[in-house]
């Protein structure tokens, strides 16, 4: 549910897949996006505004499940 909600947020404009790792010491989600918008071809730049928009959305989603806010999101692999 959490992974799907987050993927849908990004998926409004970018092709997005996610994977939930339940077998790790700490449950976590990996998101992979096609950085070219399927709507108009512009690129996801990862600007500060985009980063905080995503982070705020993630915190809103996980807050509904009683999970503490995210403080750190890892960047590009």
Jmol script that loads the backbone (N, CA, C; Angstrom):
load data "model"
ATOM      1  N   UNK A   1       0.810  -1.182   0.000  1.00  0.00           N
ATOM      2  CA  UNK A   1       0.000   0.000   0.000  1.00  0.00           C
ATOM      3  C   UNK A   1       0.866   1.264   0.000  1.00  0.00           C
ATOM      4  N   UNK A   2       1.870   1.325   0.844  1.00  0.00           N
ATOM      5  CA  UNK A   2       2.731   2.505   0.915  1.00  0.00           C
ATOM      6  C   UNK A   2       3.516   2.659  -0.383  1.00  0.00           C
ATOM      7  N   UNK A   3       4.140   1.575  -0.825  1.00  0.00           N
ATOM      8  CA  UNK A   3       4.921   1.624  -2.068  1.00  0.00           C
ATOM      9  C   UNK A   3       4.063   2.025  -3.254  1.00  0.00           C
ATOM     10  N   UNK A   4       2.865   1.476  -3.325  1.00  0.00           N
ATOM     11  CA  UNK A   4       1.955   1.788  -4.421  1.00  0.00           C
ATOM     12  C   UNK A   4       1.535   3.260  -4.383  1.00  0.00           C
ATOM     13  N   UNK A   5       1.235   3.787  -3.216  1.00  0.00           N
ATOM     14  CA  UNK A   5       0.861   5.198  -3.090  1.00  0.00           C
ATOM     15  C   UNK A   5       1.991   6.112  -3.561  1.00  0.00           C
ATOM     16  N   UNK A   6       3.203   5.797  -3.169  1.00  0.00           N
ATOM     17  CA  UNK A   6       4.351   6.620  -3.553  1.00  0.00           C
ATOM     18  C   UNK A   6       4.611   6.499  -5.049  1.00  0.00           C
ATOM     19  N   UNK A   7       4.524   5.276  -5.574  1.00  0.00           N
ATOM     20  CA  UNK A   7       4.722   5.072  -7.010  1.00  0.00           C
ATOM     21  C   UNK A   7       3.657   5.818  -7.816  1.00  0.00           C
ATOM     22  N   UNK A   8       2.447   5.857  -7.328  1.00  0.00           N
ATOM     23  CA  UNK A   8       1.386   6.594  -8.027  1.00  0.00           C
ATOM     24  C   UNK A   8       1.672   8.094  -8.048  1.00  0.00           C
ATOM     25  N   UNK A   9       2.254   8.606  -6.973  1.00  0.00           N
ATOM     26  CA  UNK A   9       2.608  10.032  -6.928  1.00  0.00           C
ATOM     27  C   UNK A   9       3.575  10.361  -8.062  1.00  0.00           C
ATOM     28  N   UNK A  10       4.618   9.569  -8.201  1.00  0.00           N
ATOM     29  CA  UNK A  10       5.593   9.793  -9.268  1.00  0.00           C
ATOM     30  C   UNK A  10       5.025   9.386 -10.624  1.00  0.00           C
ATOM     31  N   UNK A  11       4.167   8.364 -10.622  1.00  0.00           N
ATOM     32  CA  UNK A  11       3.621   7.805 -11.847  1.00  0.00           C
ATOM     33  C   UNK A  11       2.627   8.694 -12.557  1.00  0.00           C
ATOM     34  N   UNK A  12       2.247   9.791 -11.943  1.00  0.00           N
ATOM     35  CA  UNK A  12       1.371  10.732 -12.640  1.00  0.00           C
ATOM     36  C   UNK A  12       2.056  11.288 -13.875  1.00  0.00           C
ATOM     37  N   UNK A  13       3.387  11.259 -13.861  1.00  0.00           N
ATOM     38  CA  UNK A  13       4.143  11.868 -14.943  1.00  0.00           C
ATOM     39  C   UNK A  13       5.298  11.003 -15.456  1.00  0.00           C
ATOM     40  N   UNK A  14       5.764  10.068 -14.632  1.00  0.00           N
ATOM     41  CA  UNK A  14       6.928   9.254 -14.989  1.00  0.00           C
ATOM     42  C   UNK A  14       6.607   7.773 -14.790  1.00  0.00           C
ATOM     43  N   UNK A  15       7.124   6.940 -15.692  1.00  0.00           N
ATOM     44  CA  UNK A  15       6.978   5.503 -15.491  1.00  0.00           C
ATOM     45  C   UNK A  15       7.728   5.140 -14.216  1.00  0.00           C
ATOM     46  N   UNK A  16       7.081   4.380 -13.346  1.00  0.00           N
ATOM     47  CA  UNK A  16       7.642   4.097 -12.026  1.00  0.00           C
ATOM     48  C   UNK A  16       7.423   2.643 -11.645  1.00  0.00           C
ATOM     49  N   UNK A  17       8.449   2.020 -11.087  1.00  0.00           N
ATOM     50  CA  UNK A  17       8.317   0.689 -10.501  1.00  0.00           C
ATOM     51  C   UNK A  17       8.871   0.753  -9.086  1.00  0.00           C
ATOM     52  N   UNK A  18       8.397  -0.155  -8.242  1.00  0.00           N
ATOM     53  CA  UNK A  18       8.902  -0.182  -6.876  1.00  0.00           C
ATOM     54  C   UNK A  18       9.030  -1.617  -6.408  1.00  0.00           C
ATOM     55  N   UNK A  19       9.852  -1.790  -5.399  1.00  0.00           N
ATOM     56  CA  UNK A  19      10.053  -3.090  -4.775  1.00  0.00           C
ATOM     57  C   UNK A  19      10.130  -2.883  -3.273  1.00  0.00           C
ATOM     58  N   UNK A  20       9.440  -3.745  -2.546  1.00  0.00           N
ATOM     59  CA  UNK A  20       9.467  -3.678  -1.086  1.00  0.00           C
ATOM     60  C   UNK A  20      10.348  -4.817  -0.588  1.00  0.00           C
ATOM     61  N   UNK A  21      11.349  -4.487   0.197  1.00  0.00           N
ATOM     62  CA  UNK A  21      12.245  -5.485   0.767  1.00  0.00           C
ATOM     63  C   UNK A  21      11.799  -5.819   2.188  1.00  0.00           C
ATOM     64  N   UNK A  22      11.189  -6.963   2.316  1.00  0.00           N
ATOM     65  CA  UNK A  22      10.743  -7.416   3.636  1.00  0.00           C
ATOM     66  C   UNK A  22      11.761  -8.337   4.290  1.00  0.00           C
ATOM     67  N   UNK A  23      12.723  -8.815   3.513  1.00  0.00           N
ATOM     68  CA  UNK A  23      13.687  -9.785   4.022  1.00  0.00           C
ATOM     69  C   UNK A  23      14.949  -9.132   4.585  1.00  0.00           C
ATOM     70  N   UNK A  24      14.992  -7.816   4.580  1.00  0.00           N
ATOM     71  CA  UNK A  24      16.143  -7.101   5.116  1.00  0.00           C
ATOM     72  C   UNK A  24      15.917  -6.808   6.594  1.00  0.00           C
ATOM     73  N   UNK A  25      16.961  -6.363   7.255  1.00  0.00           N
ATOM     74  CA  UNK A  25      16.855  -6.046   8.677  1.00  0.00           C
ATOM     75  C   UNK A  25      15.841  -4.931   8.915  1.00  0.00           C
ATOM     76  N   UNK A  26      15.778  -4.013   7.957  1.00  0.00           N
ATOM     77  CA  UNK A  26      14.828  -2.909   8.071  1.00  0.00           C
ATOM     78  C   UNK A  26      14.002  -2.859   6.782  1.00  0.00           C
ATOM     79  N   UNK A  27      12.691  -2.974   6.915  1.00  0.00           N
ATOM     80  CA  UNK A  27      11.783  -2.898   5.781  1.00  0.00           C
ATOM     81  C   UNK A  27      12.043  -1.599   5.022  1.00  0.00           C
ATOM     82  N   UNK A  28      12.165  -1.704   3.691  1.00  0.00           N
ATOM     83  CA  UNK A  28      12.384  -0.497   2.894  1.00  0.00           C
ATOM     84  C   UNK A  28      11.868  -0.694   1.478  1.00  0.00           C
ATOM     85  N   UNK A  29      11.724   0.424   0.780  1.00  0.00           N
ATOM     86  CA  UNK A  29      11.171   0.437  -0.567  1.00  0.00           C
ATOM     87  C   UNK A  29      12.190   1.052  -1.520  1.00  0.00           C
ATOM     88  N   UNK A  30      12.372   0.404  -2.669  1.00  0.00           N
ATOM     89  CA  UNK A  30      13.183   0.962  -3.747  1.00  0.00           C
ATOM     90  C   UNK A  30      12.238   1.468  -4.821  1.00  0.00           C
ATOM     91  N   UNK A  31      12.482   2.657  -5.308  1.00  0.00           N
ATOM     92  CA  UNK A  31      11.708   3.232  -6.411  1.00  0.00           C
ATOM     93  C   UNK A  31      12.644   3.464  -7.585  1.00  0.00           C
ATOM     94  N   UNK A  32      12.188   3.112  -8.773  1.00  0.00           N
ATOM     95  CA  UNK A  32      12.945   3.377  -9.991  1.00  0.00           C
ATOM     96  C   UNK A  32      12.010   4.121 -10.928  1.00  0.00           C
ATOM     97  N   UNK A  33      12.467   5.254 -11.430  1.00  0.00           N
ATOM     98  CA  UNK A  33      11.623   6.016 -12.353  1.00  0.00           C
ATOM     99  C   UNK A  33      12.349   6.239 -13.669  1.00  0.00           C
ATOM    100  N   UNK A  34      11.578   6.292 -14.739  1.00  0.00           N
ATOM    101  CA  UNK A  34      12.078   6.748 -16.021  1.00  0.00           C
ATOM    102  C   UNK A  34      12.075   8.259 -15.914  1.00  0.00           C
ATOM    103  N   UNK A  35      13.234   8.870 -15.996  1.00  0.00           N
ATOM    104  CA  UNK A  35      13.343  10.304 -15.732  1.00  0.00           C
ATOM    105  C   UNK A  35      12.804  11.185 -16.858  1.00  0.00           C
ATOM    106  N   UNK A  36      12.291  10.575 -17.922  1.00  0.00           N
ATOM    107  CA  UNK A  36      11.682  11.342 -19.013  1.00  0.00           C
ATOM    108  C   UNK A  36      10.168  11.219 -18.893  1.00  0.00           C
ATOM    109  N   UNK A  37       9.486  12.344 -18.784  1.00  0.00           N
ATOM    110  CA  UNK A  37       8.039  12.368 -18.629  1.00  0.00           C
ATOM    111  C   UNK A  37       7.363  11.774 -19.854  1.00  0.00           C
ATOM    112  N   UNK A  38       6.416  10.872 -19.625  1.00  0.00           N
ATOM    113  CA  UNK A  38       5.665  10.319 -20.746  1.00  0.00           C
ATOM    114  C   UNK A  38       4.587  11.288 -21.232  1.00  0.00           C
ATOM    115  N   UNK A  39       4.392  12.390 -20.515  1.00  0.00           N
ATOM    116  CA  UNK A  39       3.391  13.381 -20.900  1.00  0.00           C
ATOM    117  C   UNK A  39       3.958  14.365 -21.926  1.00  0.00           C
ATOM    118  N   UNK A  40       5.112  14.962 -21.598  1.00  0.00           N
ATOM    119  CA  UNK A  40       5.641  15.986 -22.506  1.00  0.00           C
ATOM    120  C   UNK A  40       7.144  15.863 -22.776  1.00  0.00           C
ATOM    121  N   UNK A  41       7.784  14.819 -22.281  1.00  0.00           N
ATOM    122  CA  UNK A  41       9.194  14.567 -22.583  1.00  0.00           C
ATOM    123  C   UNK A  41      10.202  15.336 -21.745  1.00  0.00           C
ATOM    124  N   UNK A  42       9.747  16.158 -20.793  1.00  0.00           N
ATOM    125  CA  UNK A  42      10.736  16.865 -19.964  1.00  0.00           C
ATOM    126  C   UNK A  42      11.345  15.881 -18.963  1.00  0.00           C
ATOM    127  N   UNK A  43      12.501  16.220 -18.466  1.00  0.00           N
ATOM    128  CA  UNK A  43      13.239  15.332 -17.574  1.00  0.00           C
ATOM    129  C   UNK A  43      12.981  15.668 -16.107  1.00  0.00           C
ATOM    130  N   UNK A  44      12.977  14.622 -15.287  1.00  0.00           N
ATOM    131  CA  UNK A  44      12.959  14.790 -13.833  1.00  0.00           C
ATOM    132  C   UNK A  44      14.370  15.196 -13.444  1.00  0.00           C
ATOM    133  N   UNK A  45      14.515  16.361 -12.891  1.00  0.00           N
ATOM    134  CA  UNK A  45      15.847  16.898 -12.589  1.00  0.00           C
ATOM    135  C   UNK A  45      16.301  16.616 -11.161  1.00  0.00           C
ATOM    136  N   UNK A  46      15.378  16.296 -10.296  1.00  0.00           N
ATOM    137  CA  UNK A  46      15.765  16.074  -8.906  1.00  0.00           C
ATOM    138  C   UNK A  46      16.105  17.376  -8.209  1.00  0.00           C
ATOM    139  N   UNK A  47      15.395  18.429  -8.545  1.00  0.00           N
ATOM    140  CA  UNK A  47      15.647  19.722  -7.908  1.00  0.00           C
ATOM    141  C   UNK A  47      15.283  19.653  -6.422  1.00  0.00           C
ATOM    142  N   UNK A  48      15.689  20.641  -5.716  1.00  0.00           N
ATOM    143  CA  UNK A  48      15.374  20.717  -4.288  1.00  0.00           C
ATOM    144  C   UNK A  48      13.852  20.709  -4.075  1.00  0.00           C
ATOM    145  N   UNK A  49      13.127  21.444  -4.919  1.00  0.00           N
ATOM    146  CA  UNK A  49      11.662  21.489  -4.807  1.00  0.00           C
ATOM    147  C   UNK A  49      11.057  20.111  -5.071  1.00  0.00           C
ATOM    148  N   UNK A  50      11.560  19.393  -6.085  1.00  0.00           N
ATOM    149  CA  UNK A  50      11.051  18.044  -6.375  1.00  0.00           C
ATOM    150  C   UNK A  50      11.375  17.093  -5.223  1.00  0.00           C
ATOM    151  N   UNK A  51      12.586  17.201  -4.709  1.00  0.00           N
ATOM    152  CA  UNK A  51      13.002  16.340  -3.597  1.00  0.00           C
ATOM    153  C   UNK A  51      12.102  16.533  -2.383  1.00  0.00           C
ATOM    154  N   UNK A  52      11.898  17.785  -1.984  1.00  0.00           N
ATOM    155  CA  UNK A  52      11.081  18.039  -0.804  1.00  0.00           C
ATOM    156  C   UNK A  52       9.606  17.742  -1.051  1.00  0.00           C
ATOM    157  N   UNK A  53       9.147  17.926  -2.282  1.00  0.00           N
ATOM    158  CA  UNK A  53       7.775  17.545  -2.614  1.00  0.00           C
ATOM    159  C   UNK A  53       7.564  16.055  -2.432  1.00  0.00           C
ATOM    160  N   UNK A  54       8.518  15.243  -2.921  1.00  0.00           N
ATOM    161  CA  UNK A  54       8.441  13.791  -2.755  1.00  0.00           C
ATOM    162  C   UNK A  54       8.559  13.402  -1.288  1.00  0.00           C
ATOM    163  N   UNK A  55       9.521  13.984  -0.603  1.00  0.00           N
ATOM    164  CA  UNK A  55       9.724  13.661   0.813  1.00  0.00           C
ATOM    165  C   UNK A  55       8.481  13.995   1.637  1.00  0.00           C
ATOM    166  N   UNK A  56       7.882  15.146   1.391  1.00  0.00           N
ATOM    167  CA  UNK A  56       6.673  15.527   2.117  1.00  0.00           C
ATOM    168  C   UNK A  56       5.522  14.576   1.812  1.00  0.00           C
ATOM    169  N   UNK A  57       5.412  14.159   0.561  1.00  0.00           N
ATOM    170  CA  UNK A  57       4.350  13.217   0.202  1.00  0.00           C
ATOM    171  C   UNK A  57       4.575  11.872   0.900  1.00  0.00           C
ATOM    172  N   UNK A  58       5.818  11.384   0.887  1.00  0.00           N
ATOM    173  CA  UNK A  58       6.143  10.123   1.567  1.00  0.00           C
ATOM    174  C   UNK A  58       5.777  10.227   3.046  1.00  0.00           C
ATOM    175  N   UNK A  59       6.140  11.319   3.693  1.00  0.00           N
ATOM    176  CA  UNK A  59       5.830  11.485   5.115  1.00  0.00           C
ATOM    177  C   UNK A  59       4.330  11.523   5.369  1.00  0.00           C
ATOM    178  N   UNK A  60       3.576  12.110   4.448  1.00  0.00           N
ATOM    179  CA  UNK A  60       2.119  12.120   4.586  1.00  0.00           C
ATOM    180  C   UNK A  60       1.566  10.692   4.490  1.00  0.00           C
ATOM    181  N   UNK A  61       2.057   9.928   3.508  1.00  0.00           N
ATOM    182  CA  UNK A  61       1.579   8.556   3.312  1.00  0.00           C
ATOM    183  C   UNK A  61       1.916   7.686   4.525  1.00  0.00           C
ATOM    184  N   UNK A  62       3.164   7.705   4.955  1.00  0.00           N
ATOM    185  CA  UNK A  62       3.550   6.823   6.060  1.00  0.00           C
ATOM    186  C   UNK A  62       2.947   7.281   7.384  1.00  0.00           C
ATOM    187  N   UNK A  63       2.666   8.568   7.495  1.00  0.00           N
ATOM    188  CA  UNK A  63       2.016   9.076   8.703  1.00  0.00           C
ATOM    189  C   UNK A  63       0.646   8.453   8.919  1.00  0.00           C
ATOM    190  N   UNK A  64      -0.048   8.131   7.833  1.00  0.00           N
ATOM    191  CA  UNK A  64      -1.357   7.481   7.944  1.00  0.00           C
ATOM    192  C   UNK A  64      -1.245   6.096   8.569  1.00  0.00           C
ATOM    193  N   UNK A  65      -0.050   5.510   8.535  1.00  0.00           N
ATOM    194  CA  UNK A  65       0.176   4.186   9.098  1.00  0.00           C
ATOM    195  C   UNK A  65       0.899   4.247  10.439  1.00  0.00           C
ATOM    196  N   UNK A  66       1.067   5.451  10.969  1.00  0.00           N
ATOM    197  CA  UNK A  66       1.717   5.612  12.262  1.00  0.00           C
ATOM    198  C   UNK A  66       3.223   5.435  12.223  1.00  0.00           C
ATOM    199  N   UNK A  67       3.826   5.614  11.049  1.00  0.00           N
ATOM    200  CA  UNK A  67       5.274   5.460  10.898  1.00  0.00           C
ATOM    201  C   UNK A  67       5.920   6.840  11.038  1.00  0.00           C
ATOM    202  N   UNK A  68       7.052   6.884  11.729  1.00  0.00           N
ATOM    203  CA  UNK A  68       7.769   8.147  11.950  1.00  0.00           C
ATOM    204  C   UNK A  68       8.213   8.763  10.622  1.00  0.00           C
ATOM    205  N   UNK A  69       8.295  10.071  10.545  1.00  0.00           N
ATOM    206  CA  UNK A  69       8.695  10.751   9.309  1.00  0.00           C
ATOM    207  C   UNK A  69      10.084  10.340   8.832  1.00  0.00           C
ATOM    208  N   UNK A  70      10.251  10.371   7.519  1.00  0.00           N
ATOM    209  CA  UNK A  70      11.541  10.077   6.894  1.00  0.00           C
ATOM    210  C   UNK A  70      12.438  11.291   7.070  1.00  0.00           C
ATOM    211  N   UNK A  71      13.656  11.058   7.502  1.00  0.00           N
ATOM    212  CA  UNK A  71      14.610  12.162   7.628  1.00  0.00           C
ATOM    213  C   UNK A  71      15.605  12.172   6.493  1.00  0.00           C
ATOM    214  N   UNK A  72      15.846  10.985   5.890  1.00  0.00           N
ATOM    215  CA  UNK A  72      16.861  10.879   4.858  1.00  0.00           C
ATOM    216  C   UNK A  72      16.336   9.995   3.734  1.00  0.00           C
ATOM    217  N   UNK A  73      16.546  10.418   2.500  1.00  0.00           N
ATOM    218  CA  UNK A  73      16.229   9.608   1.323  1.00  0.00           C
ATOM    219  C   UNK A  73      17.514   9.509   0.533  1.00  0.00           C
ATOM    220  N   UNK A  74      17.934   8.270   0.243  1.00  0.00           N
ATOM    221  CA  UNK A  74      19.177   8.127  -0.502  1.00  0.00           C
ATOM    222  C   UNK A  74      18.961   8.558  -1.944  1.00  0.00           C
ATOM    223  N   UNK A  75      20.004   9.086  -2.539  1.00  0.00           N
ATOM    224  CA  UNK A  75      19.925   9.595  -3.901  1.00  0.00           C
ATOM    225  C   UNK A  75      20.217   8.541  -4.935  1.00  0.00           C
ATOM    226  N   UNK A  76      20.825   8.986  -5.994  1.00  0.00           N
ATOM    227  CA  UNK A  76      21.111   8.111  -7.123  1.00  0.00           C
ATOM    228  C   UNK A  76      22.089   7.021  -6.720  1.00  0.00           C
ATOM    229  N   UNK A  77      21.878   5.847  -7.309  1.00  0.00           N
ATOM    230  CA  UNK A  77      22.757   4.703  -7.022  1.00  0.00           C
ATOM    231  C   UNK A  77      24.083   4.842  -7.712  1.00  0.00           C
TER     232      UNK A  77
END
end "model"
wireframe off; spacefill off
backbone 0.3
color backbone group
